[in-house]
Amino acid sequence: MLEQLKNSFRRENLLKNYGIIIGFLVLCTIISFATPNFLTRNNILNLLRQSSIIGVIATGMTFVIISGNFDISVGKIAALGGTIIMSMISNGHSFIVALLAALLAGAVIGLINGFAVAVIKIPSLIATMGMVVILQGLIFIYTGGYPISGTNPVLSLIGRGYILGIPVPVIIFFLGVILANVVLRKTVMGRRIYAVGGNEDSSRLSGIDTMKYKIMVFMINGMASIIGGLILVSRLSTATPTAGEGYDMDA
């Protein structure tokens, strides 16, 4: 009887922890029988390339959600990052300078979001909703409402290049997932982010600076969104004011 209960408990935990993955694998199996070309190497790499933008943004969103918050401004942060990168490259700046400027912008936006949530105590949904409106206005002012196009060897490599037969956006996505996993599972910061999301009051009484970690997760999310914007403009070779629509809920 005890052994049966243990087995039942293991099955429940398996479904609870890996139910989405199991369902996804079952769906892939069904589709592979219905569509023979579905599991081909080219199709899988193409699907991963298309999902890499959302995937990178989702790695940052994971930090925010674990902390007990939510950020719906990620799409507009990605759009702003792509706009900054493409605009600076078009004006003769190097790729590194453009990327650093965009990452700084993402960190500052995350800092503002985090400050509004952690210090001013505005609910994260409301704070980031307001940020969406602000960023949309800034993008339209910055671009004049027109797309910005440009070419750069590094952008071409990121958007259309391969390393060892794997698209560069997919490699960036996988590296982001590995880095996020290491930070969340193997570092003090990761454990404290989990603690803040689990019970903020207990974390504060335990000596954890909950404000710092709340602000930190929004800054990480902002920079991850910028990387997502980089992949987006690298693929399109164009930054558009309306980019990033719907990325928040997808992430």
C-alpha positions as CSV (number, residue, x, y, z in Angstrom):
1,M,0.0,0.0,0.0
2,L,2.8,2.4,0.9
3,E,4.6,1.6,-2.3
4,Q,1.5,2.3,-4.3
5,L,1.1,5.7,-2.6
6,K,4.8,6.5,-3.4
7,N,4.3,5.6,-7.0
8,S,1.1,7.7,-7.2
9,F,3.0,10.6,-5.7
10,R,5.8,10.3,-8.2
11,R,3.4,10.2,-11.1
12,E,1.6,13.3,-9.8
13,N,4.9,15.1,-9.4
14,L,6.0,14.1,-12.9
15,L,2.8,15.5,-14.4
16,K,3.0,18.6,-12.3
17,N,6.7,19.4,-13.1
18,Y,6.9,18.1,-16.7
19,G,3.2,18.1,-17.9
20,I,3.8,20.8,-20.5
21,I,6.9,19.2,-21.9
22,I,5.1,15.8,-22.1
23,G,2.2,17.4,-23.8
24,F,4.5,19.1,-26.2
25,L,6.3,15.9,-27.1
26,V,3.0,14.1,-27.7
27,L,1.8,16.9,-29.9
28,C,5.1,16.8,-31.9
29,T,4.7,13.0,-32.3
30,I,1.2,13.4,-33.7
31,I,2.2,16.2,-36.1
32,S,5.2,14.2,-37.3
33,F,3.0,11.4,-38.4
34,A,0.5,13.8,-40.0
35,T,3.2,15.8,-41.7
36,P,6.3,13.9,-42.7
37,N,8.4,17.0,-43.2
38,F,7.8,18.3,-39.7
39,L,10.7,16.6,-38.0
40,T,13.3,17.3,-40.7
41,R,16.4,19.1,-39.7
42,N,15.7,22.2,-41.7
43,N,12.2,22.6,-40.4
44,I,13.3,22.2,-36.8
45,L,16.1,24.7,-37.2
46,N,13.7,27.1,-38.9
47,L,11.2,26.8,-36.0
48,L,14.0,27.4,-33.5
49,R,15.2,30.4,-35.4
50,Q,11.7,31.9,-35.4
51,S,11.2,31.2,-31.7
52,S,14.6,32.5,-30.7
53,I,13.4,36.1,-30.2
54,I,10.6,35.2,-27.9
55,G,12.9,32.6,-26.2
56,V,15.5,35.2,-25.3
57,I,12.9,37.6,-24.0
58,A,11.3,34.7,-22.0
59,T,14.6,34.0,-20.2
60,G,14.5,37.5,-18.8
61,M,10.8,37.3,-18.1
62,T,11.4,34.1,-16.1
63,F,13.4,36.1,-13.5
64,V,10.6,38.6,-13.1
65,I,7.9,36.0,-12.8
66,I,9.9,34.0,-10.3
67,S,10.1,37.1,-8.2
68,G,6.3,37.3,-8.1
69,N,5.9,40.1,-10.7
70,F,5.1,40.6,-14.4
71,D,6.4,42.8,-17.1
72,I,4.4,43.6,-20.2
73,S,6.8,46.2,-21.6
74,V,9.2,43.7,-23.0
75,G,7.9,44.0,-26.6
76,K,8.5,47.8,-26.6
77,I,11.8,47.5,-24.9
78,A,12.9,45.1,-27.7
79,A,11.5,47.5,-30.3
80,L,13.4,50.4,-28.7
81,G,16.6,48.4,-28.5
82,G,16.3,47.5,-32.2
83,T,15.7,51.1,-33.1
84,I,18.7,52.3,-31.1
85,I,21.0,49.7,-32.7
86,M,19.9,50.2,-36.2
87,S,19.9,54.0,-35.9
88,M,23.4,54.2,-34.5
89,I,24.8,51.7,-37.0
90,S,23.1,53.8,-39.8
91,N,24.9,56.9,-38.5
92,G,28.3,55.3,-38.6
93,H,28.7,53.9,-35.1
94,S,30.3,50.5,-34.5
95,F,28.1,47.5,-33.7
96,I,29.7,47.2,-30.2
97,V,28.9,50.9,-29.3
98,A,25.3,50.5,-30.6
99,L,24.8,47.3,-28.6
100,L,26.2,48.8,-25.4
101,A,24.0,51.9,-25.8
102,A,20.9,49.7,-26.3
103,L,21.8,47.5,-23.3
104,L,22.2,50.6,-21.2
105,A,18.8,51.8,-22.3
106,G,17.3,48.4,-21.4
107,A,18.9,48.4,-18.0
108,V,17.7,52.0,-17.3
109,I,14.1,51.1,-18.3
110,G,14.3,48.0,-16.1
111,L,15.6,50.1,-13.2
112,I,12.6,52.5,-13.6
113,N,10.2,49.6,-13.8
114,G,11.8,48.0,-10.7
115,F,11.9,51.2,-8.8
116,A,8.2,51.8,-9.5
117,V,7.3,48.3,-8.3
118,A,9.7,47.9,-5.4
119,V,9.9,51.4,-3.9
120,I,6.7,53.2,-5.0
121,K,4.7,49.9,-4.6
122,I,2.9,50.2,-7.9
123,P,1.6,46.8,-9.1
124,S,3.9,45.5,-11.7
125,L,1.2,45.1,-14.3
126,I,0.2,48.8,-14.0
127,A,3.8,50.1,-13.8
128,T,4.9,48.2,-16.9
129,M,1.6,49.0,-18.7
130,G,2.5,52.7,-18.3
131,M,6.0,52.0,-19.5
132,V,4.6,50.6,-22.7
133,V,2.8,53.9,-23.5
134,I,6.0,55.9,-22.7
135,L,8.2,53.7,-24.8
136,Q,5.8,53.7,-27.8
137,G,5.9,57.5,-27.7
138,L,9.7,57.6,-27.5
139,I,10.0,55.2,-30.4
140,F,7.7,57.3,-32.6
141,I,9.6,60.5,-31.6
142,Y,13.0,58.9,-32.3
143,T,12.0,57.4,-35.7
144,G,9.5,60.0,-36.8
145,G,7.1,57.1,-37.4
146,Y,9.3,55.6,-40.2
147,P,11.3,52.4,-40.3
148,I,15.1,52.6,-40.1
149,S,17.1,50.3,-42.3
150,G,20.7,49.5,-42.5
151,T,23.4,46.9,-43.1
152,N,26.2,45.6,-41.0
153,P,28.3,42.5,-41.2
154,V,27.7,41.6,-37.6
155,L,24.0,42.0,-37.9
156,S,24.0,39.9,-41.1
157,L,25.9,37.2,-39.2
158,I,23.5,37.3,-36.3
159,G,20.4,37.3,-38.5
160,R,21.3,34.9,-41.2
161,G,24.6,33.2,-40.2
162,Y,25.3,29.7,-39.0
163,I,27.9,28.3,-36.6
164,L,28.5,24.6,-37.0
165,G,25.3,24.3,-39.0
166,I,23.2,26.0,-36.3
167,P,21.6,29.4,-36.8
168,V,23.3,32.1,-34.7
169,P,19.9,33.3,-33.1
170,V,19.4,29.7,-31.9
171,I,22.8,29.6,-30.3
172,I,22.2,33.0,-28.6
173,F,18.9,31.6,-27.3
174,F,20.5,28.4,-25.9
175,L,23.3,30.3,-24.3
176,G,20.8,32.6,-22.6
177,V,18.8,29.6,-21.3
178,I,22.0,28.0,-19.9
179,L,23.1,31.2,-18.3
180,A,19.7,31.9,-16.7
181,N,19.5,28.3,-15.4
182,V,23.0,28.6,-13.8
183,V,22.2,31.9,-12.2
184,L,18.8,30.8,-10.9
185,R,19.9,27.4,-9.6
186,K,23.5,27.7,-8.7
187,T,24.0,31.2,-7.3
188,V,23.0,33.1,-4.1
189,M,21.2,35.7,-6.2
190,G,19.1,33.0,-7.9
191,R,18.1,31.5,-4.5
192,R,17.2,34.9,-3.2
193,I,15.0,35.7,-6.2
194,Y,13.1,32.5,-5.6
195,A,12.8,33.4,-1.9
196,V,11.4,36.9,-2.7
197,G,8.9,35.4,-5.1
198,G,7.9,32.7,-2.6
199,N,7.3,34.9,0.4
200,E,8.5,38.5,0.3
201,D,7.8,39.3,4.0
202,S,9.7,36.2,5.2
203,S,12.6,37.0,2.9
204,R,12.8,40.6,4.3
205,L,12.8,39.2,7.9
206,S,15.5,36.8,6.9
207,G,17.8,39.7,5.9
208,I,17.3,39.7,2.1
209,D,17.1,43.1,0.5
210,T,13.9,42.5,-1.4
211,M,13.9,45.9,-3.0
212,K,17.3,45.3,-4.6
213,Y,16.4,41.9,-6.0
214,K,13.1,43.2,-7.4
215,I,14.9,46.0,-9.2
216,M,17.6,43.6,-10.3
217,V,15.1,41.2,-12.0
218,F,13.5,44.0,-14.0
219,M,17.0,45.2,-15.1
220,I,17.9,41.7,-16.2
221,N,14.6,41.4,-18.1
222,G,15.2,44.8,-19.8
223,M,18.6,43.7,-21.1
224,A,17.3,40.3,-22.2
225,S,14.6,42.2,-24.2
226,I,17.2,44.3,-25.9
227,I,19.0,41.1,-27.0
228,G,15.6,39.9,-28.4
229,G,15.3,43.2,-30.2
230,L,18.8,42.8,-31.6
231,I,17.9,39.4,-33.1
232,L,14.7,40.9,-34.5
233,V,16.4,43.7,-36.4
234,S,19.3,41.4,-37.5
235,R,16.8,39.1,-39.2
236,L,14.8,42.0,-40.8
237,S,17.6,44.5,-41.4
238,T,15.0,47.1,-40.4
239,A,13.7,48.6,-37.2
240,T,10.1,49.5,-37.2
241,P,8.2,51.6,-34.7
242,T,5.4,49.0,-34.3
243,A,7.8,46.0,-33.7
244,G,7.3,43.8,-30.6
245,E,3.6,43.8,-30.6
246,G,2.3,40.8,-28.6
247,Y,5.7,39.7,-27.4
248,D,4.7,40.3,-23.8
249,M,2.1,37.6,-23.6
250,D,4.1,35.2,-25.8
251,A,7.1,35.5,-23.5
